[in-house]
Amino acid sequence: MDYHTLLARLGEGSAHPGGFQATKELIGQIGFPRGTKVLEAGCGTGRTACYLASLGCNVTAIDRNEDMIQKATYRAKISGFPIRIVQADAASMPFPDETFDAVFTESVTAFTEGSSAIREYWRVLKPKGVLYDRELAFAIKLTTAQKKKLQSFYGLHHLRTVPEWLKLMSKSSFHKCSASHFSQMKQLAGDNDPLRVIDHELFTKPDVVAMMMKNERLMSSFSNVMGSVVITAWKA
Ligand SMILES: C[S@@+](CC[C@H](N)C(=O)[O-])C[C@H]1O[C@@H](n2cnc3c(N)ncnc32)[C@H](O)[C@@H]1O
């Protein structure tokens, strides 16, 4: 089982640095007007997509994982939000050019090769559209051995520092971009998701339990250097 399958089966609803609290804060700062056409790329179980819809956004959400799509669809149905949910890859999206006012994504681009997903975000945005991308970032350049450890477990393509994220963005077609300060990973308490659907059978499987423990160990041994950045990029 890979990391994303584990997340999907655990029904993890805010699998990014800072959790759902950070998502709500960022969306509060952005202040999308009602009716804004937002694409959420890599929606996971649909928690953020439903939150955006509750604020009056016109939301389309994609994820490449089938289990995540089923959980997001269930959440949208129970919540009563008319979200368009599509199983698709962020690096090759089934939408026409210039469809959305904004692309919102958290902890997804790092799992892609990078430039192709960014090219797609740019392509599907309308002129003057904006990308908001919260990504895993590192305070220092990791050694090759450290990178290997994290890449093989999490399936990450690249482990970037904030300047490395900005360098990647500078090669894209976006007209302008900015990055928040590096923010260290916070331990989250009490992030209760009432619509979480957990596959409890997982806890009876020793290999899966070993995987969860490895995740905990990696998180704690890299906690001093691991964090996040929010990149905002504007299409001309
Ligand atoms: C770390 S989780 C973050 C999920 C959600 N954005 C959140 O913050 O809770 C990464 C999500 O991105 C999805 N994903 C990874 N690579 C993807 C890709 N190339 N295209 C679409 N979805 C992808 C995974 O299936 C997973 O749901």
The ligand as a Gaussian input file, in Angstrom:
#p B3LYP/6-31G(d) Opt

LIG

0 1
 C       -1.465000      14.992000       1.010000
 S       -3.032000      14.738000       0.300000
 C       -3.796000      16.344000       0.452000
 C       -5.284000      16.279000       0.239000
 C       -6.032000      17.596000       0.432000
 N       -5.560000      18.620000      -0.486000
 C       -5.861000      18.026000       1.851000
 O       -5.111000      18.975000       2.070000
 O       -6.429000      17.372000       2.729000
 C       -2.649000      14.703000      -1.407000
 C       -3.879000      14.459000      -2.271000
 O       -3.533000      14.715000      -3.616000
 C       -3.937000      13.629000      -4.423000
 N       -3.002000      13.612000      -5.537000
 C       -1.686000      13.325000      -5.501000
 N       -1.143000      13.464000      -6.718000
 C       -2.146000      13.878000      -7.529000
 C       -2.237000      14.206000      -8.900000
 N       -1.166000      14.108000      -9.706000
 N       -3.415000      14.599000      -9.405000
 C       -4.518000      14.683000      -8.622000
 N       -4.510000      14.359000      -7.317000
 C       -3.336000      13.974000      -6.786000
 C       -3.895000      12.414000      -3.519000
 O       -4.724000      11.380000      -3.975000
 C       -4.360000      13.014000      -2.204000
 O       -5.759000      13.015000      -2.110000

